[in-house]
Amino acid sequence: MSESDSAVNADSPTTPAPSFRGRGFRVFGLGWQDAIRYFFGGNASLAIILVLLICFFLIREGALFFPSHQRGLQDYRHAGQEFVDAVGEPIDAHTAFFSSANIAYFAEINESSREEDDLLRVARAVLANTEAACRKNWNLLKRKLGEVQEMDRALAGLDAADPARSDLAAKRETRLAEIAALRTILSSEVEAALAGPKVWKLGSDGRHLSSEDRERIREAVLFQASPDAKEEHPWLAGVGERSREKKKTAAAEFAAFKETLQGIQTAIRPMRTLHGELKKAASANRAAINRYQTAPARRAAMLEGAKKAQDPAEQARFQAEADQIVVEAPDLVAMNAPFYAAVPKQAELSAALLAEMRELREALPEKGSNARSRKALERSETLFDRFADTVDRSQRKAAKWRHERSVSAISSFTSFVFGKQWITNSSWHDFYGLLPLLTGSLLIAGIALAVCVPFSVAAAIYVNQLASRREQNFVKPAIEFIEAIPSVVLGFFGIVVFGEALRALSQVEWLSWVPGFPMNERLTILNAGLLLAFMAAPTIFTLVEDALENVPSALTENSLAMGASKLQTVFRVIVPASVSGLIAAILLGFGRIVGETMVVLLVAGNKIKIPDFSEGLGAIAQPAHTMTGIIAQELPEVDSGSLHWRALFIVGLVLFIIALAVNYAAQQVLKRFQRI
């Protein structure tokens, strides 16, 4: 440093570093800087405290679930209900097999008259839509026709010389004139409605109908579009008669198929009879166990009532009822003796049932004559194999069952986590199984991610790197605006519009190759997954764009300077550099999807059952329930502190753990790639 510089620095006043400390308003020795620091630090601490309180609350409410659940399972075993359900497993499997074969039979019968049935379906749909389009005058004409009928009955009861008769007759003529005018108006409205495509939407838009059939349907609707029409149009009646005749002929052709179905239906009856007898005995056992367990409380309540009663008669009544309550442990050995005695009979019936069902399956047609029949018969093969396995498994369970075997805490835990049933308020036994709810949540989330991740990532890359300023100003707000749509509105849209459109699309014949098509229901896993993909797209889009924005500009400039094109720079430099942000965005989007409640509650179907994965990808066309949906649906209706209440809190705890795990994984991904 030169002497002149030293002199200047020595003469210049020292400039203090900028600081808020010591300036302005102070309270208890704290300045603005301290207040700001403590404010934000306090909010962070408050967030941590809230998370801990949530954990504590969920654990506290669910802590007593597993002990109570374990006792319930023990009573379930002591009463013999576990044995009865093991015996009844083949009945459910048999029902599924029979239903599939029955669907194949009716597909064969209905195929013979498909043309006539389609015409009838379209005609009835068009008639219903025409009535809806002309509802006001339609209902008015019906009402006036009813008034004329009442007047006719009144006139029949009046004498010819009665003065009121002439007044009533005049009113009747007025009504008839009004009816004639309404008929003219209604006829014009019906003609106008039939000229438009709207009335054909529930049946067919006419493109699949010949001009002759369309005109005949139109004539039939015009004929029946009168409220006083007493009979069906002759052409429609003829179509219906042809349909019945063809079905009758087909039924005669497939008589052997029908006989086989009747044999399948009859084969299970001995097993059903045994199951019904055992179920009655198990129900009586469970009632006896419940009486024994509640006897001390009931007796104490009666004695307390006797102490508080002022009337000696009331005291005597309470005391007598208390004396009648016998606190005596039931004899579990005697109660379960019928079940042990039924094991040989169950084994005998199982062997006979399986042998008979194998013969009946061989008698079924090998292949159907149409797509629906073939699909049902193929599915029946899978269901029969499942039925045979269930019979063997049921027999082994019944032979190994022992009522005195205790239910461990581990068994209680695994029966909840891997249980396949969620049945509450049952007169038999309540089952709490998480697996169908977890499966539904993960399937819906998987579909949502599979759809929204490619679109969201691609949109973020395009907007951030390739789009012009005008496109950015339009596309980015449009995507982010989706977050402003209330989930209940989106769910209502899924029920009324999207679900119906998706089901209608699945009925298109050339799309029958798509797994799960045609769809029988509009509220399905696929419907919910697509709507959640729409909801999660803005979240993933925003996070991915932020990750791309945080890539150092030097990487882009160096890549372009070395001769790389814009696309090469984007996909070989920018995207790999932001991969940690992309992965974190996907994980956080998954957390957003899994935690959604209202949409899945409205459009997923709310069927507590594990989807049938034997249909492959077609399983997504089935309804399901989710963890969030079951909490929102059932929590307001259950008693506080009950086993059902605590089970829902355990589900909430599992959901909370999944959310924490996803967020933790996202943070770890960010840290790992930042180190790299």
C-alpha angles and dihedrals in degrees: 000000000000124000091246091054090048091051093050092049091047093051094043118089116248111257110221120226112259111264138158093209115110095013131106128347119009130185122189088347094305120124130199093275092054092046092052092047093049092045095057093037090051091052091051090050090048091054091053091048091051091052090050091048091051090051092047093048094049093046093046094051093044099039095092094046099089097047090049091043090051092052090049092052090048091054089046089058096041091053093053093243091125090057092047092051090050089053091048097052094090090054092062092045090049091051091054092050094047092048092054092049090046091053089053091052095051090044087060093047095046093046090067092062100030094122093052093043091051090052091049092047093050093045093051092046092050091047091051092049092047090053089050092049092051097033098130099055090032092060092040091055091049090051094050091047088054091051091053091051090052090049091051090053091047092049091051089059097050127086119242091244094051110116091216090062094071092049092049091047090052091051089049092054090050091052091049090053090050090048091052090052091047091050090056092049093045092049090055091048092050091049090050092047093050090050091063128069095233097084091053097055098096094050113024136318090233097256091108094046127082116241089248093054091045091053092047091051088049091052091047092051092048089050093049096037090090117096090221095053105130102186142033121267110270092238092052090045089053092049090051091050092050089050092053092047093051091048090050091051092047091049089056090049092051096040091122090054090052092048090052090052091051089051091051090050092049096045094070096051098092090052090047090051092051091046092050093051093048092046092057091052092048092049090053090049092051091049090052092050091049091050091052093048094048096039097092092050093046092047092048090050092052093048090049089051090051091053093050096044115102097193113081090217091055090047091052091048093051091046092050092051090048091052090051092059105092116201098204126140113242119245100250093186093057092041093055097040093097090057095053089047090053095057096087091045092049091051091050093049091046093054092047092045094050093048093049093045092052090056092047092049090054088054093058117099113270094220136014126233095232138037096257093049093046092050092050093048092049089051091048089059090057092045092050091054088050090049092051091050090048092053092053093045092048092052092050092048092050093049093050097042118117123178095208095058109112123233110236126215089248090055090051091051095046093046088057098043096041099027115128098203134070106186121158135178089023124161087215108042136318116242124198113193122164098194100084091047093047091046092051092048094049095045093051091045091048093053091046092051093044090055104036102039097066093044095043095046092045091048092049092050092048096047095044100041113016111025124095121244091259092052091048092052090053105036100042097053090043092056094042091049088069088075089064092063109101112240092230090057091050090048091051089050089052092054100043104031117009098041092048092046092049092051091047090050091051090058092064107113098221089056094056089105090069110101110257095017128160094044118209094197135045097208103072145135090263093054093050093044094053093048092049089050087057090049096047096046095086092050094052092039093054095045093047092049090051089051091051091047091055093058107111112257089224090072091055094045093048092049093050091045090056090057101262117147122241093258092048090051092049098048100033102037115015099039095046090047091053097042092114091057091047093053092045090050091053092049093049089047088054090053089050091052097045091051096051113114117169100053095049091044090056104038110022094079097242094238110152099217136107107252116252102256091186085085091062114212087356087081089083089068090066127090121253143171130234137212093249092045095052091051093050093044102045108025096078091053103048129087115258112254095015123131089253090053092052092046090057090051090052088053088051090050091052089050090049091050091051091051092049091047092051093049091046090050090051091052092048091050090052092049094047096051092043089058090050 
